[in-house]
Amino acid sequence: MLTSVDPSVFLVGRTAEIAVLQDAVDELRRGIGATVWVEGEPGIGKSSLMAAGARLGRESGCQVAEGVADQLAHPPLLGVLRDCLEIGPRAADPRRARIAAFLGGRRSALDLADATHAAAVEMVVALVDELCTDGPMVLVVDDVQWADDASLDVCRRLTSVAAHLPLLLVLSYRPGAHRSAVRRLRDVSRRRDVVRIPLGPLSPDAVRDLLAELVGAPPGAGFVRLASQAVGNPLFLRELAESLVREGLVDIGAEAEVRDSGRSVVPRSLAAALESRLSTVPDGTVELMRAAALLGGEFTVTELAALLGRPAIDFSADLEEAVAAGILVEAGARMRFRHPLLRQALYDGVPAALRAALHLDAARALEAASVESQRVAQHLLASGVVGHRWARRWLTDAAPVLAGCAPHLAAELLRREIDHDPGDEDEQSALGMNLARALIANGQHEEAAARIRQALGGVVDPGDRGRLHWMLARALFSGGHNTAAVANLRRALAAGDVPAAWRARLLAALAMFQRAGCGDLEVADATVRDALRTAGAAGDAFATAYALTGLWASHSVRRRHRLALDSAELAIETLGTVADHVDLRAFVLHGRIFSLQNLSRWTDAETALHDAREFLRTANRSDDTTSGVTAAVLMFWLGRWDDALAELNAVAQNTSASTYRGLREGGPGWLWHGVAALIAGHRGERSRATTHIRAGFDRPVVTVADRENTDFLVVARSLAAEQDGDLRLALDRLSGLLDRRPGEMTLTHQWLPGFVRLALAVDDRSAAEAGVRTCLAEAAAEQVPARAAAAADRCRGLYLGDPTSIGSAVAHYRACGAPVELAGTLEDLAAVLAQRGDTTQARAALDEALDLYGGFGASWDIRRAAARLRGHGIRRGVRGARTRRAQHGWDALTPTEEKIAMLVAAGRSTPDIAQSLFLTRRTTQTHISRVLTKLGLRSRVEIAGAALRQGPGSGTDG
């Protein structure tokens, strides 16, 4: 059980803020005054910090006057300052007594004429001036937004003169007040000589420290995860900890852990405490927030209006009040509850039966308002309703779209409906087919296969049978059963009554699985040609485009990248401009990016990524997992590693993406962990790299398609061995890349220069020669000399010690704009030049390599390259490596983050920024979160202020 808590506990994590106050007090003792303006939301720790300021003043021997303004409808004239300065008729100080006599029985500034009001203000300002002649003074006024107008005018006057007096004026303010006197004081507080302390949420480390102080033991992972809902608010954290302990939900041992830390219901005592924080908010606003809580953590005003059945103008005043009170904040075009715990408390406050009925009402209202199907489905699921006539009709109509954009929701709703009542034959077929599609996209391949087999037993129509066999093959292949997938397709094709369009689609699928499953490229090519003929005869655009993707894969494996690009372009053209077949179109668009990279057309690849993002946005699939991973791979090779990590982080944060359509399937999951591990390794973040390597290799590699997605992981694991000093093990871990299996698409050439470097480092000339031969074979296979040819020049130059050959690769990478490969090649060039005694050119190449490495944040590569050349007596030139990017402040922002900060300052919403920069909304939000962290800010408004201080030229290029 928690005992009484020392108020100073809420200063945990506020070391920097206390230091600011201490500096101000130290200056005051030397006769230099100042105004300190503390701003923060309720419960953020303002009062504790104000008390700390008063204590510091007393400890320094200063006069201290402190007070707190109360929230009253008609505050008494100079009420808070009377308390602060002990102004009263019985005051021993005659100056204070005279002011009290002048004020007499007047209760409000409203009772005074303007002249009398001004006179009262003048008298108090004069009193403070005279007190400062007695010695340095600290005047602390907490919650100044509730003060009467006369007190505010005094504070405004003192702010203007504090720097010329031995006066430290410390004012705290809660955002949201609209009175003109408060606005005038805030305007004065923005003067350059006013010290501002914006109190934002506690850092994660400070949250853990505070929880440990509150419960007497370090919090466990589940406790920390649950506490994250308090968004770093110390008061909410305290109430959360107290309520959990009070209800016996915390086990305290070496760590304090919460039972059932995944709970979504707020403890009863905490809910009551949180709701009590709304006592100062009008009743109408509280009821509006209860309704809004049903819509989730974020919602649009249109959704709220639809739920209430009222125009937005009717509740606009209550909505503005909620924003002013800090309950809601703007999130682009949406509104968001500032504190998830408060939203959960409001939600839990509605009886469960009523909540279910309201969710059904919300679903119907949102559907009538043409809100996106995913939002309707969320409410239908929360209602728990099964078998409802409207719900079943809506689900039947919306399921095809829902299975594509939110398969986890579609699967749960469809499974619930079918298990409750399969319906008639037609309805059962439609619902079952959509459920299978959702299960496949959701990564639930075994259940999908079982449901499809069950459905096949009752299907008579040949077209439906063809569709089900096609879906069953996909489920089997994605589940790792390639042989069964191929056998299923052969059985389906053996039936004589399969419609031509479905025959073409089945053939296209068979070709894909023949190549990706067992690597049988010749057989796959023959099947693709058959598929193209059949699709052409049937006039089926989907089957034609699907077969062309098989042709794209075949050309890519054979390194005919220009033909591969032509196949992808033709598939896109075949599908036309209609937003159908989203999955296939997305696959082909990503294939085009791959081919452009292989042709060293990096700028075109980035443009192609923009095109893919725009298509997915219009198809309501902005958070597509594969798109995020594809973008991360491209950003890796372009040296924009922070942008790559932002893409990966957005995928990880996307609950739906992390549980369906991708990360449960091998390809994107292996690449996700591989890219993250390799960046972490290059940056010397070994623990993070190890975590990703273990997670990535947790899934078995079965097919050719599996293997060709694991190369980043393989290289990251080799790098880890090299960092351990075991170069032989590092080489052995890369040796598997020399053996590209039949049908395998892996771009082995991009890793072979590293293999040759390691082989030479352990003096294994035989292995080095094998690496060179393999890379030369890759280059010879290229239809157009590009990446493999440049890698071959680099490998050959390393093996022969030939700077001319490596210089050719340097020229290629410099011309096409491939900074990661350029940096490594420059390092190799420096090493070869040093071996030949050309120290001047070696140092120049080393300096350029180190400068590039510094831009990536590749601290390990910097250390390795410097050590590699040091043995030849080569050290960094005068220029040296690029200075490591600052960790905090504007200089810490990456170019993308800087652009986003400037767009935020221009008032652009998150969706607008995402669209203009061709990012997903989640990736954009990840960047905004990083901007806030690096700048030490807590709101978009503060980002705007920081951007304006940088001047008009910042972040506008590109």
DOKE-676708 format. One record per residue (C-alpha): y, x, z; residue in three letters. Coordinates in steps of 0.1 Angstrom, whole numbers, plus 5000, padded with zeros to 4 digits. Example, Ala and Ser with C-alpha at 12.3 -4.5 7.8 and 13.67 -1.06 7.14 Angstrom:
REM residues 2
495551235078ALA
498951375071SER
REM end
This chain:
REM residues 958
500050005000MET
503450134991LEU
505750195020THR
509550195019SER
510750404990VAL
513550664993ASP
516350554968PRO
516550924958SER
513250884941VAL
515150714912PHE
516851044905LEU
513551184893VAL
514151304858GLY
517951304861ARG
518451674868THR
520851714838ALA
522951414849GLU
523151534885ILE
524151884872ALA
527151724853VAL
528351554886LEU
527851884905GLN
529952064879ASP
532651804882ALA
532751824920VAL
532852204918ASP
535852184894GLU
537451924918LEU
537352174947ARG
539352414925ARG
541952134920GLY
540852014886ILE
540151644883GLY
538251444858ALA
536851104849THR
533051054847VAL
531850744829TRP
528150654836VAL
526650384813GLU
523250224813GLY
521249904814GLU
520149734847PRO
517549924866GLY
518050254848ILE
519250434879GLY
523050404878LYS
523450314914SER
521350604926SER
523350844904LEU
526650704917MET
525350744953ALA
524451104944ALA
527951164932GLY
529451034965ALA
527051254984ARG
527951564965LEU
531651494972GLY
530951465009ARG
528851775010GLU
531851954994SER
534351835020GLY
536151604996CYS
537551265006GLN
535151004993VAL
535750634986ALA
532950424970GLU
532350064963GLY
530349824941VAL
531849534922ALA
530049204927ASP
529348954899GLN
531548654908LEU
533048384887ALA
536548444903HIS
536548794919PRO
539248844945PRO
542349034935LEU
541649414937LEU
538449314955GLY
536349624948VAL
539249864954LEU
540149694987ARG
536549774998ASP
536650124983CYS
539950234998LEU
539650025030GLU
542749825023ILE
543149565049GLY
545749415074PRO
544149615103ARG
543949945085ALA
545150235107ALA
546850385076ASP
550250195072PRO
550150245035ARG
546950055032ARG
548149785056ALA
551349735035ARG
549349675004ILE
547149425023ALA
550349245035ALA
551749235000PHE
548549084987LEU
548548835015GLY
546448525010GLY
546248554972ARG
542548524961ARG
542748594925SER
544748774899ALA
545148434883LEU
547348334913ASP
549948604905LEU
552648624880ALA
552348924856ASP
555049114874ALA
553449074908THR
550049174893HIS
551649484879ALA
553249564912ALA
549949544930ALA
548349774905VAL
551250024909GLU
550950024947MET
547250114945VAL
547750384919VAL
550450524941ALA
548150514972LEU
545450714954VAL
548150964942ASP
549251014978GLU
545751044991LEU
545151324966CYS
547951524982THR
545851525013ASP
543051694995GLY
540451654967PRO
539251294964MET
536051134948VAL
536550764939LEU
533250594929VAL
533150244915VAL
529750104905ASP
529249814881ASP
532849824870VAL
532149554844GLN
532249284872TRP
535549404887ALA
538649184886ASP
541349254860ASP
543649424885ALA
541049664897SER
540149744860LEU
543849814853ASP
543950054883VAL
540850234870CYS
542450254835ARG
545650404849ARG
543650654870LEU
541550754841THR
544750864823SER
545951074852VAL
542751204869ALA
542851534850ALA
546251604865HIS
545251524901LEU
542551664924PRO
540751334917LEU
537151274905LEU
536950914893LEU
533350814887VAL
532850474871LEU
529550304861SER
529250034835TYR
526549804823ARG
526849734785PRO
527449374774GLY
530749274791ALA
533249104768HIS
536349054788ARG
539449214773SER
540349414805ALA
536849564804VAL
537249654767ARG
540549814774ARG
538950034801LEU
536050124778ARG
538550224751ASP
540250464776VAL
536850604786SER
536350724750ARG
539050984754ARG
538051344748ARG
538751444785ASP
536351174799VAL
532851304807VAL
530251044795ARG
526851024810ILE
524650774790PRO
521650694811LEU
518650644787GLY
515050584795PRO
513150844815LEU
511151094795SER
507351074796PRO
507151364820ASP
509751204843ALA
507750874842VAL
504651054854ARG
506651224881ASP
508150894893LEU
504850724894LEU
503351004914ALA
506250974939GLU
505750604941LEU
501950584946VAL
501350934961GLY
499051074934ALA
499451174897PRO
498950874874PRO
495850864852GLY
495950804815ALA
495450434818GLY
498250404844PHE
500550594821VAL
499550384791ARG
500350064811LEU
503550204825ALA
504750274789SER
505549904787GLN
508449964811ALA
510150174784VAL
511250444809GLY
513150204832ASN
512850334868PRO
513349984884LEU
510649824862PHE
508350124869LEU
508850084906ARG
508149704905GLU
505149764883LEU
503750024907ALA
504449814937GLU
502849504922SER
499749684911LEU
499149844945VAL
499949514963ARG
497349324942GLU
494749604948GLY
494649704912LEU
495150084917VAL
492350324927ASP
493850644943ILE
491950964943GLY
492751294926ALA
494651064902GLU
495950714906ALA
494250494880GLU
494650124872VAL
491549904869ARG
491449734835ASP
494349944822SER
494149754789GLY
495249434805ARG
497949234787SER
498749004816VAL
501549114839VAL
500549104876PRO
501848784893ARG
504148964918SER
505549174890LEU
506248874868ALA
508148704897ALA
510149024903ALA
510949064866LEU
511948704862GLU
514248734892SER
516248984872ARG
517248694849LEU
519048514878SER
522448614864THR
521648484829VAL
522448114820PRO
519547874822ASP
519847804785GLY
519448164776THR
516348204799VAL
514647904782GLU
515548044748LEU
513848364758MET
510748184769ARG
510448034734ALA
511248374718ALA
508548534739ALA
505948324721LEU
506948494688LEU
505948844701GLY
507849154709GLY
509849124676GLU
510948814657PHE
513548694632THR
516148444640VAL
514748234612THR
511348224630GLU
512948124662LEU
514947844645ALA
511747724629ALA
509847724662LEU
512647524679LEU
513347294650GLY
517047364654ARG
519647544632PRO
520447894644ALA
524047794651ILE
522847564679ASP
521447854700PHE
523648144688SER
525648154720ALA
522548184741ASP
521148444717LEU
524348654720GLU
524148624758GLU
520648764757ALA
521849064737VAL
524849114760ALA
522449104790ALA
520249364775GLY
517249134772ILE
517149164734LEU
518249444710VAL
518649444673GLU
515849594653ALA
517249584617GLY
516949224605ALA
514849134635ARG
515449094673MET
513349284698ARG
512749244735PHE
514149564751ARG
511349564777HIS
507849464768PRO
507049394804LEU
509849134806LEU
508748964775ARG
505148954788GLN
506348814821ALA
508148534803LEU
505148464781TYR
502748464811ASP
505048214828GLY
504047944804VAL
500847764814PRO
497947864792ALA
497247524778ALA
500847474769LEU
500947814753ARG
498047734731ALA
499647414719ALA
502947594713LEU
501247864693HIS
499747594670LEU
503147434667ASP
504647774659ALA
502047834632ALA
502747504615ARG
506547554618ALA
506447904603LEU
504247794575GLU
506647514567ALA
509447764567ALA
507547984542SER
507248274567VAL
504748544557GLU
501048444562SER
500448734587GLN
502848584612ARG
501348234608VAL
497848384613ALA
498948554645GLN
499948224661HIS
496948044648LEU
494748304664LEU
496648294697ALA
496247914698SER
492447934700GLY
492247624678VAL
489047584658VAL
488147314633GLY
491747174632HIS
492147004598ARG
495547164590TRP
494447504603ALA
491247504581ARG
493247394550ARG
495847664555TRP
493247934562LEU
491347844530THR
494447874509ASP
495948184526ALA
492748384532ALA
492748584499PRO
496348714506VAL
495648754543LEU
492448944537ALA
494549204518GLY
497549244541CYS
495949174575ALA
492149184572PRO
491649214610HIS
493348884615LEU
491648724585ALA
488248844597ALA
488648704632GLU
490048364620LEU
487448324593LEU
484548424615ARG
485648174641ARG
485947894616GLU
482647954599ILE
480747994631ASP
482247674644HIS
481547474612ASP
480447624578PRO
481647314560GLY
480447184527ASP
478947414500GLU
482247484482ASP
484147544514GLU
481447764528GLN
481347974497SER
485148024496ALA
485448104533LEU
482448324533GLY
483648524503MET
487048584519ASN
485448674552LEU
483348944534ALA
486449074517ARG
488249094550ALA
485249264568LEU
485049534541ILE
488749604544ALA
488449604582ASN
485749874581GLY
483049634594GLN
480649714565HIS
477349634582GLU
478449274591GLU
480049234556ALA
476749334539ALA
474849094562ALA
477248804555ARG
477148864517ILE
473348874516ARG
473348544535GLN
475748394510ALA
473748524480LEU
470848304491GLY
472747984485GLY
474948074455VAL
474047924421VAL
477148004400ASP
476548334380PRO
480148434384GLY
480148394421ASP
476848584422ARG
478348864403GLY
481348884426ARG
479148884457LEU
476949174443HIS
480149364435TRP
481349314471MET
477949404485LEU
477949734466ALA
481349824480ARG
480249734516ALA
477049944512LEU
478750244497PHE
481650234523SER
478950214550GLY
477250534538GLY
474350364519HIS
475050484484ASN
471450454471THR
471250094483ALA
474650024466ALA
473450164433VAL
470149974435ALA
472049644443ASN
474249694412LEU
471249764390ARG
469649444402ARG
472749244395ALA
473049384360LEU
469449314353ALA
470148944356ALA
470648794321GLY
473248534331ASP
476048754345VAL
479348674328PRO
480748944306ALA
483749004328ALA
481649054359TRP
479149264340ARG
482049494331ALA
483249514367ARG
479749584380LEU
479349864354LEU
482650014364ALA
481650014401ALA
478250164392LEU
479950454374ALA
482250514404MET
479250524428PHE
477150744405GLN
479851004406ARG
481050974442ALA
477650914457GLY
475351164441CYS
477551354417GLY
475751254385ASP
478751304362LEU
476951274329GLU
475350944338VAL
478550814353ALA
480450904321ASP
477950704300ALA
478250404324THR
482050424322VAL
481950404284ARG
479650104286ASP
481949944311ALA
485049994288LEU
483249844258ARG
482049544278THR
485449494294ALA
487249514261GLY
484949254246ALA
485449024276ALA
489249084276GLY
489149154313ASP
492149364324ALA
490749434358PHE
487449564346ALA
489149784320THR
491549934346ALA
488649974370TYR
486650164343ALA
489650374335LEU
489850484372THR
486250604367GLY
487350804337LEU
490250944357TRP
487751064383ALA
485551224357SER
488451404341HIS
489751524375SER
486351674384VAL
486351854351ARG
489951974357ARG
491151794326ARG
494251684346HIS
496351584316ARG
493651344304LEU
493151224340ALA
496951144341LEU
496650964308ASP
493750754321SER
495750664352ALA
498850574332GLU
496750354309LEU
495050184338ALA
498550104353ILE
499649974319GLU
496549764315THR
497049594349LEU
500549494337GLY
503449394360THR
501749104377VAL
501249174414ALA
497449104413ASP
494649344421HIS
496649524448VAL
493849754459ASP
493049874425LEU
496649924414ARG
497350114447ALA
494250334440PHE
495450414405VAL
499050484416LEU
497750734442HIS
495450884415GLY
498550944394ARG
500151134423ILE
497051354426PHE
497051434389SER
500751524389LEU
500151764418GLN
497351924399ASN
499651984369LEU
502252144393SER
504651864385ARG
505751834421TRP
509051654415THR
507251394393ASP
504551354420ALA
507251264445GLU
508751014421THR
505250864416ALA
504950834454LEU
508250634454HIS
506850404427ASP
503650354447ALA
505750274479ARG
507850024460GLU
504849844446PHE
503249824481LEU
506449704496ARG
506649414471THR
502949334477ALA
503649314515ASN
501349624520ARG
504049874531SER
501850014559ASP
498950094536ASP
496850374553THR
496050554521THR
499750564510SER
500650724543GLY
497950984541VAL
498751054504THR
502351104513ALA
501351344541ALA
499351554518VAL
502251574493LEU
504651664521MET
502351934533PHE
502352114500TRP
506152064496LEU
506652234530GLY
508151924546ARG
505751934575TRP
507851724599ASP
507951454573ASP
504151484568ALA
503651444606LEU
505951144606ALA
503850984579GLU
500651054599LEU
502250934631ASN
503250604614ALA
499650554603VAL
498350614638ALA
500950374653GLN
500050104629ASN
497449914649THR
496049744618SER
495850064598ALA
494050254625SER
491349994627THR
490949884591TYR
491449974555ARG
491250344559GLY
490750534591LEU
487350384597ARG
486450484562GLU
485850854556GLY
488350964531GLY
491750884547PRO
490350954581GLY
489151304573TRP
492451384555LEU
494451234584TRP
492851464609HIS
492651754585GLY
496351764575VAL
497451724612ALA
495051994623ALA
496152244597LEU
499852194604ILE
499152234641ALA
497152544635GLY
499852704613HIS
502452624640ARG
500352784667GLY
499652444685GLU
495952534690ARG
495052264715SER
496351994692ARG
494552144662ALA
491252154681THR
491551784691THR
492051684654HIS
489251914642ILE
486751764667ARG
487751414659ALA
487551484621GLY
484051624622PHE
482851354645ASP
481751154614ARG
478851284593PRO
479551404557VAL
477051224534VAL
478251174499THR
480251384474VAL
483251154480ALA
482951244517ASP
482851614511ARG
485851624488GLU
488051474516ASN
487151734542THR
488652044528ASP
491752044550PHE
489452014581LEU
487352304569VAL
490352524564VAL
491752424598ALA
488552524615ARG
488552854597SER
492152914608LEU
491052844644ALA
488353114641ALA
490953364626GLU
493353294655GLN
490453374679ASP
490153714662GLY
486753634646ASP
487653704609LEU
483953704599ARG
483453354613LEU
486653244596ALA
485353374563LEU
481953204568ASP
483552874575ARG
485352884541LEU
482353004522SER
481152644516GLY
484152594493LEU
482652834468LEU
479852594460ASP
481452284444ARG
478752024441ARG
478051824409PRO
480651554405GLY
482751694434GLU
486551674429MET
487651914458THR
490452144447LEU
488752464459THR
491252684441HIS
494052594466GLN
492052764494TRP
490453054476LEU
493353304480PRO
492953274517GLY
489153334513PHE
489853654493VAL
492353774519ARG
489853724547LEU
487053884527ALA
489154194521LEU
490254204558ALA
486554234569VAL
485854474540ASP
483454234523ASP
484154324487ARG
481154124475SER
482553804491ALA
485953874477ALA
484653924442GLU
482753584445ALA
486053414456GLY
487853564425VAL
485053454401ARG
485053104415THR
488853084412CYS
488753224376LEU
486152954367ALA
488452684381GLU
491352824361ALA
489252844329ALA
488352474333ALA
492052364335GLU
493052184304GLN
496652294310VAL
497152614330PRO
498652514363ALA
497752544400ARG
494252694395ALA
495652944370ALA
498353054395ALA
495753074423ALA
493453284401ALA
496353534394ASP
496853554432ARG
493153614439CYS
492753874412ARG
495954054423GLY
494654064459LEU
491254194449TYR
492554464425LEU
495754544444GLY
497754444414ASP
501354334422PRO
501954224386THR
499253964388SER
500453834421ILE
504053844408GLY
502953604380SER
501753354407ALA
505053394425VAL
506953314394ALA
504853004388HIS
505252864423TYR
508952944423ARG
509452764390ALA
507552454399CYS
508752424435GLY
505652474456ALA
507052644487PRO
503852654508VAL
501852834481GLU
504953054473LEU
505253164509ALA
501553274511GLY
501753444477THR
504953634487LEU
503053764519GLU
500153874497ASP
502654044473LEU
504254224502ALA
500854354514ALA
499854484480VAL
503254644474LEU
503054814508ALA
499554944500GLN
501055104469ARG
503955264489GLY
506755044475ASP
508254964509THR
511654834496THR
510054564474GLN
507454494501ALA
510154434527ARG
512054204503ALA
508953994497ALA
508053984534LEU
511553874543ASP
511353584518GLU
507953484530ALA
509053484566LEU
512053284558ASP
509953014541LEU
507453014570TYR
510352964594GLY
511452664575GLY
507952504579PHE
507852594616GLY
504752814608ALA
505053044638SER
501353164635TRP
501953264598ASP
505053454608ILE
503153654635ARG
500253714611ARG
502353834582ALA
504454054604ALA
501354214619ALA
499654254585ARG
502654454572LEU
503354644604ARG
500254844597GLY
501954984566HIS
505155064585GLY
506954754571ILE
509054544594ARG
511454264589ARG
514654344571GLY
518054284585VAL
517953924575ARG
514553874592GLY
512853534594ALA
514753214595ARG
515853124630THR
513552864645ARG
514952514643ARG
516752404674ALA
514852164696GLN
517751944706HIS
521051834691GLY
522151764656TRP
520852104644ASP
517352004655ALA
517251724629LEU
515151774597THR
516951684564PRO
515151354563THR
516051274599GLU
519751364591GLU
519751134561LYS
518350854582ILE
520850914610ALA
523750884585MET
522250564571LEU
521950424606VAL
525550514612ALA
526450324580ALA
524850014596GLY
521750004574ARG
518749824589SER
515349994592THR
513849804562PRO
516849894541ASP
516550254550ILE
512850254544ALA
513350104509GLN
516150344500SER
514250654510LEU
510850514498PHE
509350534532LEU
507250274551THR
509050084578ARG
506850244605ARG
507550594591THR
511250524592THR
511050394628GLN
509150714637THR
512050924623HIS
514650714641ILE
512650764674SER
512651134668ARG
516451134661VAL
517050954694LEU
514851204713THR
516451504697LYS
519951384702LEU
519251254738GLY
520450904728LEU
519050564734ARG
520450324708SER
521350304671ARG
524950264682VAL
524950604698GLU
523350754667ILE
526350614648ALA
528750784672GLY
526951114670ALA
526851094632ALA
530651024630LEU
531351324651ARG
529551544626GLN
532051454599GLY
531851284565PRO
529851564548GLY
526751554569SER
523551414555GLY
524951274523THR
523351504499ASP
520451384479GLY
REM end
